[in-house]
Each structure stands twice: as C-alpha cells, then as structure tokens.
C-alpha cells in the first residue's frame, strides 16, 4: 500500500481546519493514514521530525525559514526511509490552501519533484491559457494528478460533475448559477426583507461572509474566475478578460477610494439597489448570477431579475446553486445546491480531493 505524505502550504482558516480534519480522519480510519510531513506558510516551515504535540504551538515556537529545496530534500529522505522499511511505495501531495498568486509559480517545480497537487487556490486555473496548458503538459509528462474541486462551490461537486458530463460526451448547452456565498446572502436577504442594502452588507461582514474589503465581492471578479474555470473544463480557451463582468461598485467608490472611505460612504449603495428592487415584478427577486453559454461561448457575471420559482430564485441564506443544461436533461437542468462557502466545507472538499488521489494510488 502506498504511503501518503502531505505538505500543507497555508495555515489560515482553511489550512488549520484541514489539519484538524486530517488528524480526525487518521484517528477514525484503520485502512488509510495521511502523514502530514510539512506545514508551511509563505516564509516559515515546520517539519514532521520537529513536532512535539500541538502543531500550532510547535509552528509558533519552532518553524523556521525554508526553501522548496528544503522540502524536496526532506521528502527524498522520507521516501528512502519508508521504502527501506518496506512500508510500500511513498507518494507525495502538495496542498495549496493559500490565495497566493506567487505560490502557483511553484506548481511545475513541485510536479517535477514528484508531488501531486491539490489546491483550493483559484489562481493557477485562471491565469493565462498558456500557463493553464503548460501546467497540464507537465502533469501528463510526470504522471501526476491535480485536483481543485473547491475552486468552485467550496465542497459542492460542481467541477467533478461538469467534467464527468463533458468527458462522457454529453452536450452541455449552458451553466448558470449563484457562485458566491456572500453575494447570495446579500441579495437573498435584500430581496426578502425590508432592510437597506448597506445594513445587510454590514451584517454579512459581521458574519464573516464577505472579504475584509467588500468591494472584492461586489466587483464580481471572484465569480468571474469561477466561471472561467468551468468554461475551461468544457473546452473553452478563454482568458479572464473575456468574461463580461458587471461590477456592483460605483466608480465613485472605486479607484483611489480607500477602504475606510468606502465604509464611510457605503450608504450611497442604498439608492442604487433600492432602484433595482423597485423594478422587480411580483414574483421576482434579485440574484447575482454567473452564466456560461456554450453556443455563443459567452461568459457573463451580472445582477438579474429572477423568477421566485426557479432554483436560483428559491435560494436562501448563503447557499450556492448551479443549473447545468444539457441534451439529456432537456429543459429541466441538473441542479446542485448547498453551502457555497465556509472554512469547514472548503477544507472537507480539499480532504476529499486528497482521498481521491490516495484511492487512485492504491
């Protein structure tokens, strides 16, 4: 049986939750054990032979500067040790739970040094199409796996489902959905309750649903990245700039406006969204939607007036929901819905990807 060794890069909310979930998994599983041999952030690393108990306390006290070469050298020694002990073949997985544009530059090096990759980081799949292709060429050359289910929909099986449909020859016509948990909460609440948009935005911030700068959510760029990832899964060779994005941030609050200035002026959003709400029909709600049309090859992110009777119109809370229109499903799309954000569901999705690789190796 293959020995599974994991290096985790990123110890924020998702990374620390993932470490806890792997620890719990190991306690419950008699057939598989996942060995975390390295925990690292952007500057410091803690190796397995340096731990005494609590990883967080050990990291604070004993983590030290590192390079990837240090990790490769440690992995090489670990592989030799495990295989000399007849513990089976050693396999290595690098887990990226950062949001770092810089760290994805290391993916090809990791692959060349024997690592499979699991990532929650969307950057690698939304960079230039040339980078996207080069990464997959390297994976093929070195027979390594790259899984990233949590790039879209956190723990929901969106990418896996779409990839399976596409690979089986199913004709996919359109993918439409609410991709953002924060924007789902904002417009579900705003459409249903008599509250100002700015008050709901403050609520979402207090609940930890929005980014520290809510303009990152309202810009629609994160939804555009997720839409681009799905587009590339079904064969489109689009670039990020090809996605048509309706920003919900007025120009007066963008550009040189600082975060404190934005927060002080957030009530200026109220009139804008009250106007949108006033135009709704009796059975309509506002929804922030990403839409991919395979016939026209158009990708668009926008605020829409949605019927209350559709899957998108019936969402509540911070749920994500996706409609997949195909030949086989006809006018009744395949619908996938559930929690679209949160550290626990995202970490669980990352762990699921790790276990998929583990299963394929044994």
C-alpha positions as CSV (number, residue, x, y, z in Angstrom):
1,X,0.0,0.0,0.0
2,X,1.3,3.5,-0.9
3,X,2.4,5.7,1.9
4,X,0.7,9.1,1.5
5,X,2.8,12.1,2.6
6,X,1.4,15.6,2.6
7,X,2.9,19.1,2.7
8,X,0.3,21.7,3.5
9,X,1.0,25.3,2.3
10,X,-1.2,27.8,4.1
11,X,-2.3,27.8,7.7
12,X,-5.1,30.3,7.7
13,X,-8.8,29.4,8.3
14,X,-9.0,26.6,5.7
15,X,-5.5,25.3,6.3
16,X,-5.8,25.0,10.0
17,X,-9.2,23.4,9.7
18,X,-7.8,20.9,7.2
19,X,-5.1,19.9,9.6
20,X,-7.7,19.2,12.2
21,X,-9.8,17.2,9.8
22,X,-6.9,15.1,8.7
23,X,-6.0,14.4,12.3
24,X,-9.6,13.3,13.0
25,X,-9.6,11.2,9.8
26,X,-6.4,9.3,10.9
27,X,-8.0,8.5,14.3
28,X,-11.1,7.0,12.7
29,X,-9.5,5.2,9.7
30,X,-7.9,1.8,10.0
31,X,-7.2,1.4,6.3
32,X,-5.7,4.7,5.3
33,X,-3.3,7.1,7.1
34,X,-2.4,10.5,5.9
35,X,1.1,11.6,7.0
36,X,1.5,15.4,7.2
37,X,5.3,15.8,7.0
38,X,5.4,19.6,6.5
39,X,3.3,22.6,7.4
40,X,4.3,25.9,5.9
41,X,3.2,29.5,5.3
42,X,4.9,31.9,2.9
43,X,8.1,32.2,4.9
44,X,8.3,29.5,7.6
45,X,8.0,25.7,7.7
46,X,7.7,23.0,10.4
47,X,8.8,19.5,9.5
48,X,7.5,16.3,11.0
49,X,10.6,15.5,13.0
50,X,10.3,18.9,14.7
51,X,6.8,18.4,16.2
52,X,6.2,17.6,19.8
53,X,2.4,17.8,20.1
54,X,0.2,20.7,19.2
55,X,1.2,21.7,15.6
56,X,0.1,25.3,16.1
57,X,2.3,25.7,19.2
58,X,5.1,23.9,17.5
59,X,4.8,26.2,14.5
60,X,4.9,29.3,16.6
61,X,7.9,28.1,18.5
62,X,9.9,26.1,16.1
63,X,9.0,26.9,12.5
64,X,12.0,28.3,10.5
65,X,12.7,29.9,7.1
66,X,12.7,27.4,4.2
67,X,13.0,27.0,0.5
68,X,11.3,24.4,-1.7
69,X,14.6,22.6,-2.0
70,X,14.5,22.0,1.8
71,X,11.1,20.4,1.4
72,X,12.3,18.3,-1.6
73,X,15.4,17.1,0.4
74,X,13.2,16.1,3.4
75,X,10.7,14.3,1.1
76,X,13.6,12.4,-0.6
77,X,14.9,11.2,2.8
78,X,11.4,10.3,4.0
79,X,10.8,8.3,0.8
80,X,14.1,6.4,1.3
81,X,13.3,5.7,4.9
82,X,9.7,4.4,4.2
83,X,10.7,2.3,1.3
84,X,13.7,0.8,3.1
85,X,11.3,-0.2,5.9
86,X,9.2,-2.0,3.3
87,X,6.3,0.3,4.1
88,X,5.2,0.4,0.4
89,X,5.8,3.0,-2.2
90,X,5.8,6.6,-1.0
91,X,3.7,9.2,-2.6
92,X,3.7,12.9,-2.0
93,X,0.9,15.5,-2.2
94,X,1.4,19.3,-2.0
95,X,-1.8,21.0,-0.8
96,X,-2.2,24.7,-1.6
97,X,-4.6,26.4,0.7
98,X,-3.2,29.9,0.2
99,X,-4.6,32.5,-2.0
100,X,-1.2,33.4,-3.3
101,X,-0.5,34.3,-6.9
102,X,3.2,33.7,-6.2
103,X,2.8,30.2,-4.9
104,X,1.3,28.8,-8.1
105,X,4.6,29.6,-9.8
106,X,5.9,26.6,-7.8
107,X,3.4,24.0,-9.2
108,X,5.6,22.8,-12.1
109,X,8.6,22.5,-9.8
110,X,6.5,20.5,-7.3
111,X,5.3,18.2,-10.1
112,X,8.8,17.7,-11.4
113,X,9.9,16.8,-7.9
114,X,7.3,14.1,-7.5
115,X,4.3,15.8,-6.0
116,X,0.7,15.5,-6.9
117,X,-1.2,18.8,-6.2
118,X,-4.5,19.5,-4.5
119,X,-5.4,23.2,-4.4
120,X,-8.2,25.5,-3.1
121,X,-6.3,28.4,-4.8
122,X,-8.1,29.5,-8.0
123,X,-5.1,31.4,-9.4
124,X,-3.5,28.6,-11.4
125,X,-6.7,27.8,-13.2
126,X,-7.4,31.4,-14.1
127,X,-4.1,32.6,-15.3
128,X,-3.3,32.8,-19.0
129,X,-4.4,29.9,-21.1
130,X,-0.7,29.3,-22.0
131,X,0.1,28.8,-18.3
132,X,-3.0,26.6,-17.9
133,X,-1.9,24.3,-20.8
134,X,1.8,24.2,-19.7
135,X,0.7,23.1,-16.2
136,X,-1.3,20.2,-17.7
137,X,1.5,19.3,-20.0
138,X,3.8,18.9,-17.0
139,X,1.3,16.8,-15.1
140,X,1.0,14.5,-18.1
141,X,4.7,14.2,-18.6
142,X,5.3,13.3,-14.9
143,X,2.1,11.2,-14.5
144,X,0.9,13.4,-11.6
145,X,-2.6,14.4,-10.5
146,X,-4.0,17.9,-10.0
147,X,-7.4,18.2,-8.2
148,X,-9.2,21.5,-7.4
149,X,-12.8,20.8,-6.7
150,X,-13.0,23.6,-4.1
151,X,-12.1,26.2,-6.8
152,X,-15.9,26.5,-7.5
153,X,-18.6,25.9,-5.0
154,X,-16.4,25.1,-1.9
155,X,-17.3,21.5,-1.0
156,X,-20.0,21.0,-3.7
157,X,-19.2,18.6,-6.5
158,X,-19.5,21.1,-9.3
159,X,-16.3,20.6,-11.2
160,X,-16.4,16.8,-10.9
161,X,-20.0,16.7,-12.2
162,X,-19.3,19.0,-15.2
163,X,-16.1,17.3,-16.0
164,X,-17.8,13.8,-15.9
165,X,-20.6,15.1,-18.2
166,X,-18.2,16.6,-20.7
167,X,-15.8,13.7,-20.7
168,X,-18.7,11.3,-21.3
169,X,-19.7,13.2,-24.5
170,X,-22.7,14.9,-23.0
171,X,-23.7,18.1,-24.9
172,X,-23.6,20.9,-22.4
173,X,-25.5,24.0,-23.5
174,X,-25.4,26.3,-20.6
175,X,-24.2,26.6,-17.0
176,X,-25.9,29.2,-14.8
177,X,-25.6,29.7,-11.1
178,X,-25.1,31.7,-8.0
179,X,-21.4,31.3,-7.4
180,X,-20.8,33.5,-4.4
181,X,-21.9,32.7,-0.9
182,X,-21.5,36.3,0.2
183,X,-23.5,37.7,-2.8
184,X,-26.1,35.0,-2.3
185,X,-26.6,36.1,1.2
186,X,-26.7,39.8,0.3
187,X,-29.4,39.5,-2.4
188,X,-31.4,36.7,-0.8
189,X,-31.8,38.9,2.3
190,X,-32.2,42.2,0.4
191,X,-35.0,40.7,-1.8
192,X,-36.9,39.2,1.1
193,X,-36.5,41.7,3.9
194,X,-37.2,45.4,4.4
195,X,-33.7,46.4,5.2
196,X,-31.2,48.7,3.5
197,X,-28.5,47.2,1.4
198,X,-25.8,48.8,3.5
199,X,-27.2,47.3,6.7
200,X,-27.2,43.8,5.1
201,X,-23.7,44.4,3.9
202,X,-22.6,45.2,7.5
203,X,-24.4,42.0,8.7
204,X,-22.6,39.9,6.1
205,X,-19.3,41.4,7.2
206,X,-20.0,40.6,10.9
207,X,-20.8,37.0,9.9
208,X,-17.5,36.7,8.1
209,X,-19.2,36.1,4.7
210,X,-17.6,39.0,2.8
211,X,-14.0,39.8,2.2
212,X,-12.4,42.4,4.6
213,X,-12.9,44.9,1.7
214,X,-16.5,44.1,0.4
215,X,-15.7,45.7,-2.9
216,X,-13.8,42.4,-3.7
217,X,-17.1,40.6,-3.5
218,X,-19.2,43.3,-5.2
219,X,-16.8,43.7,-8.1
220,X,-17.8,40.2,-9.4
221,X,-14.2,39.3,-10.2
222,X,-14.2,36.2,-7.9
223,X,-17.3,34.9,-9.6
224,X,-15.7,35.6,-13.0
225,X,-12.7,33.5,-12.0
226,X,-15.0,30.6,-11.0
227,X,-17.0,30.9,-14.3
228,X,-13.7,30.9,-16.3
229,X,-12.6,27.7,-14.5
230,X,-15.9,26.0,-15.5
231,X,-15.6,27.3,-19.1
232,X,-12.1,25.8,-19.4
233,X,-13.4,22.5,-18.0
234,X,-15.8,22.3,-21.0
235,X,-13.2,23.1,-23.6
236,X,-13.2,26.9,-23.9
237,X,-9.9,28.6,-24.4
238,X,-11.0,31.9,-22.9
239,X,-8.9,34.3,-20.9
240,X,-10.1,36.2,-17.7
241,X,-10.6,39.4,-19.7
242,X,-13.0,37.6,-22.0
243,X,-15.5,37.4,-19.1
244,X,-18.1,40.2,-19.2
245,X,-18.4,41.4,-15.6
246,X,-21.0,43.9,-14.2
247,X,-19.3,45.5,-11.2
248,X,-21.7,46.5,-8.4
249,X,-19.3,49.0,-7.1
250,X,-20.0,52.6,-8.3
251,X,-17.0,54.3,-9.9
252,X,-17.1,56.9,-7.2
253,X,-16.2,54.3,-4.6
254,X,-13.6,52.5,-6.6
255,X,-10.2,53.6,-7.8
256,X,-8.4,55.9,-5.3
257,X,-11.1,55.5,-2.6
258,X,-9.5,53.9,0.5
259,X,-11.2,51.1,2.5
260,X,-12.1,53.5,5.4
261,X,-13.6,55.9,2.8
262,X,-15.6,53.1,1.2
263,X,-17.0,52.1,4.6
264,X,-17.9,55.7,5.4
265,X,-19.7,56.0,2.1
266,X,-21.4,52.6,1.9
267,X,-24.9,54.1,2.3
268,X,-24.5,55.5,-1.2
269,X,-25.2,52.0,-2.4
270,X,-28.7,52.0,-0.9
271,X,-30.4,54.2,-3.5
272,X,-28.8,52.2,-6.3
273,X,-30.1,48.8,-5.1
274,X,-33.5,50.2,-3.9
275,X,-34.0,51.3,-7.5
276,X,-33.2,47.8,-8.8
277,X,-35.6,46.4,-6.2
278,X,-38.4,48.7,-7.2
279,X,-38.3,47.4,-10.7
280,X,-39.0,43.8,-9.6
281,X,-42.2,42.1,-10.6
282,X,-44.5,40.5,-8.0
283,X,-42.8,37.1,-8.4
284,X,-39.2,38.3,-8.9
285,X,-36.1,38.6,-6.8
286,X,-32.6,40.0,-7.3
287,X,-29.9,37.4,-7.8
288,X,-26.2,37.8,-8.6
289,X,-25.6,35.2,-11.4
290,X,-22.7,33.8,-13.4
291,X,-23.7,32.4,-16.8
292,X,-21.8,30.4,-19.4
293,X,-23.4,29.9,-22.8
294,X,-21.7,27.2,-24.8
295,X,-23.5,28.1,-28.0
296,X,-22.3,31.7,-28.1
297,X,-19.2,31.0,-26.0
298,X,-20.1,34.0,-23.8
299,X,-19.3,34.2,-20.1
300,X,-21.1,36.8,-18.1
301,X,-21.5,37.9,-14.5
302,X,-24.4,40.2,-13.7
303,X,-27.3,41.1,-11.3
304,X,-30.6,39.8,-12.7
305,X,-34.3,39.8,-12.0
306,X,-35.0,36.2,-11.4
307,X,-38.4,34.4,-11.0
308,X,-39.1,33.2,-7.5
309,X,-40.0,29.8,-9.0
310,X,-36.5,28.8,-10.3
311,X,-33.8,27.1,-8.3
312,X,-31.8,30.3,-8.3
313,X,-34.9,32.3,-7.2
314,X,-35.6,30.0,-4.3
315,X,-32.1,30.1,-2.7
316,X,-31.8,31.1,0.9
317,X,-29.0,32.1,3.3
318,X,-25.6,32.0,1.7
319,X,-26.2,28.9,-0.5
320,X,-24.6,28.5,-3.9
321,X,-26.7,26.9,-6.6
322,X,-25.8,25.7,-10.1
323,X,-28.0,24.8,-13.1
324,X,-26.4,22.6,-15.8
325,X,-28.4,22.5,-19.0
326,X,-27.6,19.5,-21.3
327,X,-29.1,17.4,-24.1
328,X,-30.1,14.6,-21.7
329,X,-31.7,16.9,-19.1
330,X,-33.6,18.9,-21.7
331,X,-35.5,21.9,-20.3
332,X,-35.1,20.6,-16.7
333,X,-31.5,21.4,-15.7
334,X,-29.4,19.3,-13.4
335,X,-29.3,21.4,-10.1
336,X,-26.6,21.3,-7.5
337,X,-27.1,23.3,-4.4
338,X,-25.7,23.7,-0.9
339,X,-23.3,25.7,1.2
340,X,-21.0,27.6,-1.2
341,X,-18.6,29.0,1.3
342,X,-17.0,28.4,4.7
343,X,-13.8,27.0,6.1
344,X,-15.2,23.7,7.2
345,X,-16.9,22.8,3.8
346,X,-13.9,24.0,1.9
347,X,-11.4,22.0,4.0
348,X,-13.6,19.0,3.7
349,X,-13.6,19.4,-0.1
350,X,-9.8,19.6,-0.1
351,X,-9.6,16.4,2.1
352,X,-11.9,14.7,-0.4
353,X,-9.5,15.5,-3.2
354,X,-6.6,14.2,-1.2
355,X,-8.5,10.9,-0.6
356,X,-9.3,10.7,-4.3
357,X,-5.6,10.7,-5.1
358,X,-4.9,8.3,-2.3
359,X,-7.5,5.8,-3.7
360,X,-6.1,6.1,-7.2
361,X,-2.6,5.2,-5.9
362,X,-3.6,2.1,-4.0
